[in-house]
Amino acid sequence: MPLGTLDRTPPPFFRQGPSALTKLIFFSALALFLMVADARFRVVEPLRAALAIALLPVQRTLAVPVELWRGGRGYLQGLHQALEAERQARAQLAQLGERLARAEQLGVENEHLRGLLELRPALSVRSLAAEVMYEAADPFSRKLFIDRGANHGVVRGAPVVNEAGVIGQVTQVYALTSMVTLLADKDAAIPVLNLRTQQRSAAFGGIVGAGDATMELRFLSGNADVQAGDLLHTSGVDGVYPPSLAVARVVSVERRVESGFARILLAAAAPADGVRHVLVLEPLAAQLPPRPRPSPAAAAAARRGSARP
């Protein structure tokens, strides 16, 4: 075969085309151009949106096993929690049923005994729901403002309670709002009854820096029968607070040798921090019969007695 007839061109496998440096510069410039065009003119955004729409079924298909796994695990956990909650609810319902049966029995016995003793029926206390708006800005007092006032039937001196017990007392009434002085305030006082000993006393607020204790029992002798853990409820003898409302719990009893009185610190049964909804009760004095006025003869005798030297 003559040499002139041979094909001297390289096969396609060995054809290299442009150099590697030329390709690098070209594609770098193309990438830079696409980034600038996408940033300034949003050229690639329609393509990206079309690609996202096209890949959405694939993404949903691949996510099905993961969603099934999570859903199944959540279902099993929720089923277990629901069964546990049902068990606790049934136990609480049984306890409440037992308490209700005992309360009904005690109520019947109470009515029977009151009938035998010819006592008047117990007073029914009317209540009004209210919401706490804000706390007073005075750092030296403990007062709250509620969204019920004179237009809603709130009167001065009305007790304020929540589900835990007594919170305080209404001390100022406006048209649409009222100011409540808390039991922890330095000017607050409330008559209480020790459930263990049935001893009456008075609890005062204003205790600072004593841990959980915010109140104290005053004017009790050093040998008074008071122990830590005693529960104190309202006595109902002041004509303001209804009886049997939780007030405080005895935290500590300090019997001083040099003083004739004991220092008894109390923790309020209903802390006012974080309270949002309360009940405003009608004072018992509004339902009690008026005091009988003395006869003219007795009044004249009292005046004559006071006029004597």
Phi, psi and omega in degrees: 000129179297146181294334183288341180274354180287141177275112183266006178284142181291147178296163182300331181296328184262002178284122185260340181064214180296160182286165181296323179295321178296317178297318180299314180295319182295309183290329175295316177296322178295319178295317178297320179295317180295322179293317179294318180294323179290323181287323184267317188246001179054047183287321186272352184298315176300322177295319179295319179296317179296322179293322179295320178294321180292326182271354182300313177301323179294317179297317179296320180295317180289335181275350182299313179298321180295317179293323177296320179295313180294317179296319178295317179296317178296323178296317180293318178296316178297323178295318179295316179295322179295320178294320179293319178296322177295320179297315179295321179296321178295321178295316178295323178295322177295318178296318179294323177297320178295316178296321179296320179296316179294322180294319177297319179295316179295325178295318178296316179296321180297314178298320180296315181293321178294326175293321178295322181274358181058044177269152179286154180298154179295147181287139175266130185261123176275146184228160180222124179285142180215161179240138179285127180270307181195169178261147181298147184282349181290117182287347183261010179220163178238097182223149177235157174243132180246162187268032175228139183221206184296327179293341180260001179099009179284135178241159179291137182092002182290136176290149178236126185225168168223196185292342182268336182151202183284134177258316182180208186214142178288123181246346178213131183240129174246186184295313184243352181225167177216152177256131182248124175270122184284161179295337180280354180291151183292340180260006184271144175209147182209134176285138185229165179229126177283118184293332183281317184254352183059031179265133179269145177200189181231134178254139182236150178264190177097011179275126182234140175075029180240033179074232180284344184285127177235357181222171177207153173268129182246160173063034172252137183294161182295335179259021179293146181278081178227132181232155176296133183101351178296141179263136181244127177240167176292141181273334180079010182269354184269352181076012180242300183270134172296152180288160172069028172263134181295133181244304187200175176229137181289124181265313182209152178232119180245114181260112184268136180286321185282350182238150180277354182246151178266147176263111186241115181262144185233151172248128183297141179288332181235088177300139184275350181289126178084005179283133180245326183233137182223171174241131176260118183265153176281133179299146181295334181297335179288342181252349180285149177293151181294152179291138180292136178280143179292149179292158179302323180295317179294321179295320179294321178295322178294323178292321179294321179294324180284338181279341179290143180291000000 
